[in-house]
């Protein structure tokens, strides 16, 4: 469905509603007019500034934006497939920074989509089409070689669903990407990184190039946090990504090559039959608990 309406004034009052997969809240930011935080079951999901879609509050969204910014000359449109919708933060960013981009957003929670469309509507002509569907099913049915970047930011509550962690899913994602396309997944884990290591082993069976972007404290095992997994057949521009992420307000590190081989260790690829969701975050992580 096309979710395009002219954005009218948003009342700066909280909104709370039960959606298909939890209880959602839209909370206004008192420091930024028409900016909103979306939470589901207490976990922050998205932050959107309707007047400034180029403003990205969450660190992991800025890291994905660095990837998008490095994929093509400034302003050039891209074909993007987003798995996980939330409040459509990154699609809004790409529409503003790369006008003419074709973007498909897949979100299984229809109630959440309705909430966002009602209170945080997209501007007319955004080029963003929202699909109320399961992410895996949509990828498996999507046209071959149709996306420049596939962004996977899907959480069931606070965990990545099991059916998006397997070799079979990785192959489906590869089919949708163009030969030089990039798969970018927002994951969450902590030491000893059993889930992250399994994901490295899984996607290494399908893609020739891998990289991780995360805060040094997360990579050193000092705390549970977000890790951005990148996978491609074409060489990844890790030098550009390293410069951009190091200069961020919350600096991150790019790991690739031998460092990833050491981290992967003896981890084995995950097949559908044994796939499991990512670990439950500890109390207090991401505002939970």
Secondary structure, DSSP 8 states (H G I E B T S, - for coil): -B---------SS-EEEEETTEEEEEEE-TTSTTEEEEEETTEEEEEEETT-TT---SHHHHHHHHHHHHHSSTT---EEEEE--TT-HHHHHHHHHSTT-EEEEE-S-HHHHHHHHHHS---TT--EEEE-S-HHHHHHHS-TT-EEEEEE---BTTB--GGGSSHHHHHHHHHHEEEEEEEEEEEEE-TT-HHHHHHHHHHHTT-SEEEEEE-HHHHTTSS-EEEEEEEESS---HHHHHHHHHTSSS--EEEETHHHHHHHTT-----GGG--------TTGGG--
